[in-house]
Amino acid sequence: MKKAFTLAEVLITLGIIGVVAALTLPTLTKKYEEYVLKVQFKKAYSVLSQAVIKAQSEYGSMPACYRRTYNLVPQVCTNYNSLGVCTSVTQVDGSPIPYDQNGVRDDCEEFWSYIRKNLKIMKTCKNNSLANGCIPKYKGREEVAQESQVAKPGDDNYMEDYGEQMIASCVMWTKDQVHNVASSYVLADGGILLLSYSNDRNYSFAFDINGKKGPNKWGYDLFALSIRNNARTGQSSITQLNVGPGDCMTAEKGGKLTEEMIKTLYK
């Protein structure tokens, strides 16, 4: 006579499978989402890098629209806020930092016209990007900073003060700037390019690698980037500009800074 499983045994087995699935599925889902975002970041980074390289070639000369990856002169911080963030720097002898430490932005607007020509742009918003439907709702750096802190007992203004101090260290990517001021460009693949100034006179920008799809969070699918000059100290000429981490990088809880994401591309 053949033995068969009883109903109780089947139900117990199914229950065990259900518990194991409930425990492992969130982890597997999270890893899959991270993998998808990593692939999307790699694609976006490649597209942007190629656009900058090609724009440089078409520009016909070395544009001065870039951020240096090294200091032209030795620098020291002359002021820190209460959070320990440096808010101003000078040369060691107290002299101002050279005006061309990070290029000269006068030709940024023209250079960006070459970059945009090498991107497949479907929609443009010069002002009020959120209201005009070019971007979803993003958090500003001050909001991300506030959420990362726990208010001090009895200090009702602590959260607001913390956000303000973070902005003091770098004024870019505040809530007001992102939603109301920044120029934005929606690409054919859905990605969104955001420039920090409406007249496109800056080397720094942000990119939402999957557009409005979400999660629309800094450090997940939204990253601060910049046009970089990677020449080494002492070199007399620059060979090529590329894309690197941007100014005022921020990441919401669980996210990664731009420089961390770029490092994952080489692993």
C-alpha positions as CSV (number, residue, x, y, z in Angstrom):
1,M,0.0,0.0,0.0
2,K,1.5,3.4,-1.0
3,K,1.9,6.0,1.6
4,A,0.5,9.5,0.9
5,F,0.9,12.9,2.6
6,T,-1.8,13.8,5.0
7,L,-3.5,17.2,4.6
8,A,-1.9,18.4,7.8
9,E,1.6,17.5,6.4
10,V,0.9,19.4,3.2
11,L,-0.4,22.4,5.0
12,I,2.7,22.5,7.3
13,T,5.0,22.2,4.3
14,L,3.2,25.0,2.5
15,G,3.4,27.1,5.7
16,I,7.2,26.6,6.0
17,I,7.6,27.6,2.3
18,G,5.5,30.7,2.9
19,V,7.5,31.7,5.9
20,V,10.8,31.3,4.1
21,A,9.5,33.2,1.1
22,A,8.3,36.0,3.3
23,L,11.7,36.3,4.9
24,T,13.8,36.1,1.7
25,L,11.6,37.9,-0.8
26,P,12.2,41.5,0.5
27,T,15.9,40.9,0.4
28,L,15.8,39.5,-3.1
29,T,13.5,42.4,-4.3
30,K,15.8,45.0,-2.8
31,K,18.9,43.4,-4.4
32,Y,17.1,43.3,-7.8
33,E,16.0,46.9,-7.5
34,E,19.6,47.9,-6.6
35,Y,20.9,46.0,-9.7
36,V,18.4,47.6,-12.0
37,L,19.3,51.1,-10.7
38,K,23.0,50.3,-11.1
39,V,22.5,49.3,-14.7
40,Q,20.5,52.4,-15.4
41,F,23.2,54.6,-13.7
42,K,25.9,52.9,-15.8
43,K,23.9,53.7,-19.0
44,A,23.2,57.3,-18.0
45,Y,26.8,57.9,-17.0
46,S,28.0,56.6,-20.3
47,V,25.5,58.7,-22.3
48,L,26.4,61.9,-20.4
49,S,30.2,61.2,-20.6
50,Q,30.0,60.6,-24.4
51,A,28.0,63.8,-24.8
52,V,30.6,65.9,-22.9
53,I,33.5,64.3,-24.8
54,K,31.9,64.8,-28.2
55,A,30.9,68.4,-27.2
56,Q,34.5,69.2,-26.4
57,S,35.6,67.9,-29.8
58,E,33.0,70.0,-31.6
59,Y,33.6,73.1,-29.5
60,G,37.0,73.4,-31.2
61,S,39.0,74.6,-28.1
62,M,39.2,73.8,-24.4
63,P,36.1,75.2,-22.8
64,A,36.6,76.7,-19.3
65,C,33.4,75.2,-18.0
66,Y,34.6,72.6,-15.6
67,R,35.4,71.7,-12.0
68,R,39.0,70.8,-11.3
69,T,39.8,67.6,-9.4
70,Y,42.8,69.2,-7.8
71,N,43.7,72.6,-6.2
72,L,45.8,75.1,-8.2
73,V,47.3,76.3,-4.9
74,P,47.4,75.0,-1.3
75,Q,44.2,75.9,0.5
76,V,43.0,76.1,4.1
77,C,39.6,76.4,5.6
78,T,39.0,79.7,7.3
79,N,35.5,79.1,8.7
80,Y,33.5,76.1,9.9
81,N,29.9,76.1,10.9
82,S,28.6,74.5,14.1
83,L,28.3,71.2,12.2
84,G,32.0,71.1,11.3
85,V,31.3,71.9,7.7
86,C,33.8,74.2,6.0
87,T,32.0,77.3,4.6
88,S,35.0,79.3,3.2
89,V,38.6,78.7,2.1
90,T,41.6,80.8,1.2
91,Q,45.2,80.2,0.2
92,V,47.6,79.4,3.1
93,D,48.8,83.0,3.2
94,G,45.2,84.3,3.4
95,S,45.0,85.3,-0.3
96,P,41.8,84.6,-2.2
97,I,41.5,81.4,-4.2
98,P,42.5,81.9,-7.9
99,Y,39.5,83.0,-9.9
100,D,40.0,80.1,-12.3
101,Q,40.2,77.4,-9.7
102,N,37.2,75.8,-11.3
103,G,37.4,77.3,-14.7
104,V,35.6,80.4,-15.9
105,R,31.9,80.0,-16.3
106,D,31.4,82.6,-19.0
107,D,31.4,80.0,-21.7
108,C,29.3,77.4,-19.8
109,E,26.1,78.4,-21.5
110,E,27.7,78.0,-25.0
111,F,29.3,74.7,-24.1
112,W,26.1,73.3,-22.7
113,S,24.5,74.0,-26.1
114,Y,27.0,71.6,-27.6
115,I,26.3,69.0,-24.9
116,R,22.5,69.2,-25.4
117,K,23.0,68.8,-29.2
118,N,24.5,65.3,-28.4
119,L,21.6,64.3,-26.2
120,K,18.1,63.2,-27.4
121,I,16.0,65.8,-25.7
122,M,12.2,65.5,-25.9
123,K,11.1,68.4,-23.6
124,T,12.7,71.5,-22.1
125,C,11.7,73.5,-19.1
126,K,13.7,76.7,-18.5
127,N,11.9,77.7,-15.3
128,N,9.4,76.2,-12.9
129,S,10.3,72.6,-13.9
130,L,7.9,71.0,-11.4
131,A,4.9,73.1,-12.4
132,N,5.6,72.6,-16.1
133,G,5.7,68.9,-15.8
134,C,9.3,68.2,-16.6
135,I,10.3,66.8,-13.2
136,P,8.6,64.9,-10.4
137,K,8.7,66.3,-6.8
138,Y,12.2,66.0,-5.3
139,K,13.4,66.8,-1.8
140,G,15.8,69.7,-1.3
141,R,19.2,69.2,0.4
142,E,17.9,71.0,3.5
143,E,15.0,68.5,3.8
144,V,17.3,65.5,3.4
145,A,19.6,67.0,6.1
146,Q,16.8,67.6,8.5
147,E,15.4,64.1,8.1
148,S,18.8,62.6,8.9
149,Q,18.9,64.3,12.3
150,V,16.9,63.9,15.6
151,A,15.7,67.2,17.1
152,K,17.2,68.2,20.4
153,P,14.8,68.1,23.3
154,G,13.4,71.5,23.9
155,D,14.8,73.0,20.7
156,D,12.0,73.6,18.3
157,N,14.2,75.3,15.8
158,Y,16.9,72.6,15.7
159,M,15.7,70.8,12.6
160,E,15.3,74.1,10.6
161,D,18.7,75.4,11.7
162,Y,20.4,72.2,10.7
163,G,19.0,72.4,7.2
164,E,20.0,76.1,6.9
165,Q,23.5,75.3,8.0
166,M,23.8,72.6,5.4
167,I,22.7,75.1,2.7
168,A,25.3,77.6,4.0
169,S,28.0,75.1,3.1
170,C,26.7,74.8,-0.5
171,V,23.7,76.7,-1.9
172,M,22.8,74.2,-4.7
173,W,19.9,71.8,-4.9
174,T,17.7,73.4,-2.3
175,K,14.0,72.6,-2.6
176,D,13.2,76.0,-4.1
177,Q,16.0,75.8,-6.6
178,V,15.2,72.4,-7.9
179,H,11.5,72.9,-8.3
180,N,11.3,76.5,-9.4
181,V,14.6,77.7,-10.9
182,A,16.6,74.9,-12.5
183,S,16.6,74.3,-16.2
184,S,15.5,70.7,-17.0
185,Y,15.6,68.5,-20.0
186,V,13.6,65.3,-20.5
187,L,15.5,62.8,-22.6
188,A,14.0,60.3,-25.1
189,D,14.8,57.4,-22.7
190,G,12.9,59.1,-19.9
191,G,16.0,60.4,-18.0
192,I,16.0,63.9,-16.7
193,L,18.9,66.4,-16.8
194,L,18.7,69.2,-14.3
195,L,21.0,72.3,-14.4
196,S,21.4,74.2,-11.2
197,Y,21.0,77.6,-12.9
198,S,18.3,78.5,-15.4
199,N,20.8,80.2,-17.7
200,D,23.0,77.1,-17.9
201,R,26.0,78.9,-16.7
202,N,27.4,76.2,-14.4
203,Y,29.4,73.0,-14.7
204,S,27.4,71.2,-12.1
205,F,24.1,69.4,-12.8
206,A,22.0,66.5,-11.6
207,F,20.5,63.5,-13.5
208,D,17.5,61.4,-12.7
209,I,18.5,58.1,-14.3
210,N,14.9,56.8,-14.8
211,G,12.9,60.0,-14.9
212,K,9.5,60.2,-13.2
213,K,9.3,56.5,-12.7
214,G,10.7,56.7,-9.1
215,P,11.7,56.4,-6.4
216,N,12.8,60.0,-7.3
217,K,15.2,60.1,-4.4
218,W,18.7,61.5,-4.0
219,G,21.2,58.6,-4.0
220,Y,18.8,56.2,-5.5
221,D,17.9,57.4,-9.0
222,L,18.9,61.1,-8.6
223,F,22.6,62.1,-8.5
224,A,24.6,65.3,-8.5
225,L,27.3,65.4,-11.3
226,S,29.7,67.8,-12.8
227,I,31.9,68.4,-15.8
228,R,35.4,67.5,-14.6
229,N,38.9,68.6,-15.6
230,N,41.1,65.6,-14.5
231,A,44.5,67.0,-15.5
232,R,47.1,66.4,-12.8
233,T,48.7,69.2,-10.8
234,G,51.6,70.6,-12.8
235,Q,50.4,69.5,-16.2
236,S,50.6,72.3,-18.8
237,S,47.7,71.0,-20.9
238,I,44.3,69.3,-20.5
239,T,43.6,66.3,-22.6
240,Q,39.9,65.6,-22.0
241,L,37.0,66.6,-19.9
242,N,34.6,64.0,-18.4
243,V,31.7,63.5,-16.0
244,G,32.4,63.1,-12.3
245,P,30.8,63.7,-8.9
246,G,29.0,67.0,-8.6
247,D,28.8,69.8,-6.0
248,C,26.6,69.5,-3.0
249,M,26.2,65.8,-3.2
250,T,23.5,64.3,-1.0
251,A,21.8,61.0,-0.4
252,E,18.6,60.1,1.3
253,K,18.6,57.3,3.9
254,G,19.9,54.1,2.3
255,G,21.1,55.8,-0.9
256,K,24.6,56.3,-2.2
257,L,26.6,59.4,-3.1
258,T,27.5,59.9,-6.7
259,E,31.2,59.0,-6.1
260,E,30.2,55.7,-4.6
261,M,28.0,54.9,-7.6
262,I,30.8,55.7,-10.0
263,K,33.2,53.4,-8.1
264,T,30.7,50.5,-8.5
265,L,31.1,50.8,-12.3
266,Y,34.7,49.6,-12.0
267,K,34.0,46.6,-9.7
